Amino acid sequence: MPARKSAAPVPHVPSESAAAFRKRLHSWFRTHARDLPWRRTRDPYRILISELMLQQTQVSRVLDFYRRFLERFPDLHSLAKAKPQRVLEAWAGLGYYARARNLHKLAKHVTDTRDGVIPNDPGELRSLPGVGAYTAGAVASFAYEKRAALVDTNVARVLHRVFAPELDPKSGAGLKRLWHIAEQLLPRTGRVVWTHNQALMELGALVCSARSPKCGECPVHQMCASRERFALSNTLVPPTQKRPRRYRNGR
C-alpha cells in the first residue's frame, strides 16, 4: 500500500521579515489610504453592514448603498423590527440577496438573545447567520480592535505573492496556509491590527491587483517572493487565462 502523502508544511515568516513587512505596509497606508465611511467608525453594526455589502462587490458600488441602507435602518434594533421584504427592498441592486436575508436573521437573533450587542469574539461571531471566518475577523478587528486575522480576496493575493508563491491559493489547503501566514504577520496589539488589516486589503485593492499589479508603487516590492516573475511580465494572469475566483470580498 503506497505511503500517504504528507501535507505541505505551513510557510514560516521569520519575525524580522514580518516586522519589516508591517513597517513598510503601515507607512504606505498612512499616506495612501482611501477615506471610506466605515473606516471612520468603530460601531460594530455599521462595520458589519459594510463588510457584508463588500462581499463580491466593489467599493465604488457599495458607497451609496451603504449610506442609504443606514438612513433606513440606523441601528440593529430598527433592522430587526423590519419586515423581510423591506430589508430586501433596501438591498435591491446590490445582488447576492442571501446576504440581506442573513443580515436580517442576524439582527433578530442578536436582538433576541444578546440584548442587541454584537459579540466581539471571532468564534462567537462565526456562530451568527451569514458570518464566516473573514467577516468574523473583520468585525472583531475593525469594530473592537481585537487581535484577529482576516483573509479576503485582496489579502490572499498579497500574501500568496509576497510570501508563498508556491501555494495554490485557490485550493482549500492553500487558503488555509495563507490564513496561517496572516496570523504570523499580526501586530501584538489590537489597535495596530486595525491599521494592519485595513492596509493589507488596501494594498491588494490599489496596488497588488489581480491583472495589473503596480509593482513600482508597492511598498513591499523588495521583499516580494514573486518580484522576479513580475519583472518578466506586467501581468500575472495572461488574457487567455480565466480570472481566479474570489475568496470572499471584491473591494
C-alpha positions as CSV (number, residue, x, y, z in Angstrom):
1,M,0.0,0.0,0.0
2,P,1.6,3.3,-1.0
3,A,2.5,5.8,1.7
4,R,0.2,8.6,2.3
5,K,1.4,11.9,1.0
6,S,2.2,14.3,3.9
7,A,0.6,17.7,4.0
8,A,2.7,20.6,2.8
9,P,4.3,22.5,5.7
10,V,2.9,25.8,6.7
11,P,5.2,28.6,5.4
12,H,7.0,30.3,8.2
13,V,7.6,34.0,8.2
14,P,10.7,35.0,10.3
15,S,9.9,37.6,12.9
16,E,12.4,40.0,11.3
17,S,10.7,39.7,7.9
18,A,7.2,40.1,9.5
19,A,8.3,43.3,11.3
20,A,9.9,44.7,8.1
21,F,6.7,43.9,6.2
22,R,4.5,45.6,8.7
23,K,6.6,48.7,9.0
24,R,6.6,49.3,5.2
25,L,3.0,48.4,4.8
26,H,1.7,50.6,7.6
27,S,3.8,53.6,6.5
28,W,2.4,53.2,3.0
29,F,-1.2,53.0,4.3
30,R,-0.9,56.2,6.3
31,T,-0.2,58.1,3.1
32,H,-2.4,56.2,0.6
33,A,-5.5,55.0,2.5
34,R,-8.8,55.9,1.0
35,D,-11.3,57.9,3.1
36,L,-14.1,55.4,3.4
37,P,-17.1,55.9,5.8
38,W,-16.7,52.5,7.5
39,R,-13.2,53.5,8.4
40,R,-14.4,56.4,10.4
41,T,-16.4,54.3,12.9
42,R,-16.0,51.6,15.4
43,D,-19.7,50.8,15.5
44,P,-19.9,47.0,15.1
45,Y,-23.3,47.3,13.4
46,R,-22.1,49.8,10.7
47,I,-18.9,47.8,10.2
48,L,-20.9,44.5,9.8
49,I,-23.1,46.2,7.2
50,S,-20.1,47.4,5.2
51,E,-18.4,44.0,5.3
52,L,-21.5,42.1,4.2
53,M,-22.1,44.6,1.4
54,L,-18.5,44.4,0.2
55,Q,-18.6,40.7,-0.3
56,Q,-18.1,40.2,-4.0
57,T,-18.9,43.8,-4.6
58,Q,-16.6,46.8,-5.5
59,V,-16.2,49.7,-3.1
60,S,-17.5,52.2,-5.6
61,R,-20.8,50.4,-5.8
62,V,-21.2,50.0,-2.1
63,L,-20.8,53.6,-1.0
64,D,-24.3,54.8,-1.9
65,F,-26.0,51.6,-0.9
66,Y,-24.3,51.8,2.5
67,R,-25.4,55.3,3.1
68,R,-29.0,54.7,2.1
69,F,-29.3,51.5,4.0
70,L,-28.1,53.1,7.2
71,E,-30.5,56.0,6.7
72,R,-33.3,53.5,6.5
73,F,-32.1,51.1,9.3
74,P,-29.7,53.2,11.5
75,D,-29.2,50.5,14.2
76,L,-29.6,46.8,14.8
77,H,-33.0,47.2,16.6
78,S,-34.6,49.0,13.7
79,L,-33.3,46.4,11.3
80,A,-34.6,43.5,13.5
81,K,-38.1,45.0,13.6
82,A,-38.3,45.5,9.9
83,K,-40.2,43.1,7.7
84,P,-38.0,40.9,5.4
85,Q,-39.4,42.5,2.3
86,R,-38.4,46.0,3.5
87,V,-34.8,44.8,4.0
88,L,-34.7,43.2,0.6
89,E,-36.0,46.4,-0.9
90,A,-33.2,48.4,0.8
91,W,-30.7,45.9,-0.6
92,A,-32.1,46.0,-4.2
93,G,-29.4,46.5,-6.8
94,L,-26.5,45.0,-4.8
95,G,-27.3,41.4,-5.7
96,Y,-26.5,38.3,-3.7
97,Y,-29.7,38.7,-1.7
98,A,-28.8,35.9,0.7
99,R,-26.6,38.5,2.3
100,A,-29.6,40.7,3.1
101,R,-31.6,37.7,4.4
102,N,-28.8,36.5,6.6
103,L,-28.3,40.1,7.9
104,H,-31.9,40.3,8.9
105,K,-31.8,36.9,10.6
106,L,-28.6,38.0,12.4
107,A,-30.3,41.3,13.6
108,K,-33.3,39.4,15.0
109,H,-31.1,36.7,16.7
110,V,-28.7,39.2,18.3
111,T,-31.6,41.4,19.5
112,D,-33.5,38.4,20.9
113,T,-30.6,36.5,22.5
114,R,-27.8,39.1,23.1
115,D,-29.7,42.3,24.0
116,G,-28.7,43.7,20.7
117,V,-25.0,43.5,21.4
118,I,-22.9,42.1,18.5
119,P,-20.2,39.9,20.0
120,N,-16.5,40.8,19.8
121,D,-15.0,37.3,19.8
122,P,-14.4,35.9,16.3
123,G,-15.6,32.4,17.4
124,E,-18.9,33.8,18.7
125,L,-19.3,36.0,15.6
126,R,-18.9,32.9,13.4
127,S,-22.0,31.4,15.1
128,L,-24.2,34.2,13.7
129,P,-26.1,33.8,10.4
130,G,-24.1,34.7,7.3
131,V,-20.8,35.3,9.2
132,G,-17.8,33.4,8.0
133,A,-14.1,33.4,9.0
134,Y,-13.3,36.6,7.1
135,T,-16.3,38.6,8.3
136,A,-15.7,37.5,11.9
137,G,-12.1,38.7,11.8
138,A,-13.1,42.0,10.2
139,V,-15.8,42.8,12.8
140,A,-13.5,41.8,15.7
141,S,-10.6,43.8,14.5
142,F,-12.3,46.8,12.9
143,A,-15.1,47.3,15.5
144,Y,-13.5,46.1,18.7
145,E,-9.8,46.4,17.8
146,K,-9.2,42.7,18.6
147,R,-6.1,40.9,17.5
148,A,-7.8,38.9,14.8
149,A,-6.5,37.8,11.4
150,L,-8.6,38.1,8.2
151,V,-8.1,36.9,4.6
152,D,-10.3,38.1,1.8
153,T,-9.6,38.2,-1.9
154,N,-7.1,41.0,-1.8
155,V,-5.3,39.8,1.3
156,A,-5.0,36.3,-0.1
157,R,-3.4,37.7,-3.3
158,V,-0.9,39.8,-1.4
159,L,0.2,37.1,1.0
160,H,0.4,34.5,-1.8
161,R,2.6,36.7,-4.0
162,V,4.8,38.1,-1.2
163,F,5.4,35.1,1.0
164,A,4.2,31.8,-0.7
165,P,4.1,31.8,-4.5
166,E,4.5,28.0,-4.4
167,L,1.0,27.6,-2.9
168,D,-2.2,27.2,-4.8
169,P,-4.4,29.9,-3.3
170,K,-7.5,28.6,-5.0
171,S,-7.3,25.3,-3.1
172,G,-8.6,24.7,0.4
173,A,-5.2,23.7,1.7
174,G,-3.5,26.7,0.1
175,L,-6.0,29.1,1.5
176,K,-5.7,27.6,5.0
177,R,-1.9,28.2,4.8
178,L,-2.5,31.8,3.8
179,W,-4.5,32.2,7.0
180,H,-1.6,30.9,9.0
181,I,0.7,33.4,7.3
182,A,-1.8,36.2,8.1
183,E,-1.8,35.2,11.8
184,Q,2.0,35.2,11.8
185,L,2.1,38.8,10.5
186,L,-0.4,40.2,13.1
187,P,1.0,43.0,15.3
188,R,0.9,42.5,19.0
189,T,-1.9,44.9,19.9
190,G,-5.4,45.1,18.6
191,R,-5.2,48.8,17.9
192,V,-2.4,48.3,15.4
193,V,-4.1,45.3,14.0
194,W,-6.9,47.6,12.8
195,T,-4.3,49.5,10.7
196,H,-2.6,46.3,9.6
197,N,-5.7,44.6,8.3
198,Q,-7.0,47.7,6.6
199,A,-3.6,48.2,5.0
200,L,-3.4,44.6,3.7
201,M,-6.7,44.9,2.0
202,E,-5.9,48.4,0.6
203,L,-2.6,47.1,-0.9
204,G,-4.4,44.4,-2.7
205,A,-7.1,46.7,-3.9
206,L,-5.0,49.6,-5.1
207,V,-1.5,48.1,-5.9
208,C,-1.3,44.3,-5.9
209,S,-4.3,43.9,-8.2
210,A,-5.2,40.6,-9.9
211,R,-4.3,41.5,-13.5
212,S,-2.2,44.7,-13.5
213,P,-0.1,44.9,-10.3
214,K,1.7,48.2,-9.9
215,C,5.0,46.8,-8.6
216,G,6.8,50.1,-8.9
217,E,4.4,51.6,-6.3
218,C,4.4,48.6,-3.9
219,P,5.9,49.3,-0.5
220,V,7.0,45.7,0.0
221,H,8.2,45.0,-3.6
222,Q,11.8,44.4,-2.5
223,M,10.8,41.6,-0.2
224,C,8.2,40.0,-2.5
225,A,9.0,36.4,-3.4
226,S,7.2,37.0,-6.8
227,R,9.2,40.0,-7.8
228,E,11.2,38.2,-10.5
229,R,8.1,36.9,-12.1
230,F,6.6,40.3,-12.0
231,A,9.8,41.7,-13.7
232,L,9.2,39.3,-16.7
233,S,5.7,40.5,-17.4
234,N,3.3,43.3,-16.5
235,T,0.6,40.8,-15.6
236,L,0.4,37.7,-13.6
237,V,-2.7,36.4,-15.4
238,P,-2.5,36.2,-19.2
239,P,-5.6,37.5,-21.1
240,T,-6.4,33.9,-22.2
241,Q,-6.4,32.6,-18.7
242,K,-9.6,32.6,-16.5
243,R,-9.7,35.1,-13.7
244,P,-9.1,33.4,-10.3
245,R,-12.3,33.0,-8.3
246,R,-12.9,35.4,-5.5
247,Y,-12.2,34.2,-1.9
248,R,-14.6,36.5,-0.1
249,N,-14.7,40.2,-0.8
250,G,-14.5,42.2,-4.0
251,R,-13.2,45.5,-2.8
